[in-house]
Amino acid sequence: MDVARGAALRPLVVGALVVVPLLWIRAEWVGSGDAFSGETQARSEPAWSLSLAAHPWLRALTRVHNHSGPLVELLALGAVAVALARRRAAVLALAGAALAEVALYLAMTQAGFSGNPR
């Protein structure tokens, strides 16, 4: 992609970064009458909540592993290895984003969020 086209897309990307969270909150507000009721639900601790485990982050990591499975994890590692060898920044950025999402899920579960799959 040439520099001029990339620069032309920046306002669209910035707009999406602002509009998507606003739409997400608006949908919650319209559906429940409270824009931030999702936080209350996320902090609830039903009997099955991962946050009640002795090591919540470990239970959450097990859930992540069970959802993806060993084959997907091995293929992802292979893709990262190939991306490193070929210097594919986009693939590495996606892998980093996926790892960051898992880390956030683990940290939030450890901090007391219910860890329910959404």
Buried (B, 14 or more C-beta within 10 A) or exposed (E): EEEEEEEEEEEEEEEEEEEEEEEEEEEBEEEEEEBEEBEEEBBEEEEEBBBBBEEBBBBBBEBBEEEBEEEEEEEBEEBBEEBEEEEBEEBBEBBEEEEEEBEEBBEBBBEBBBBBEE
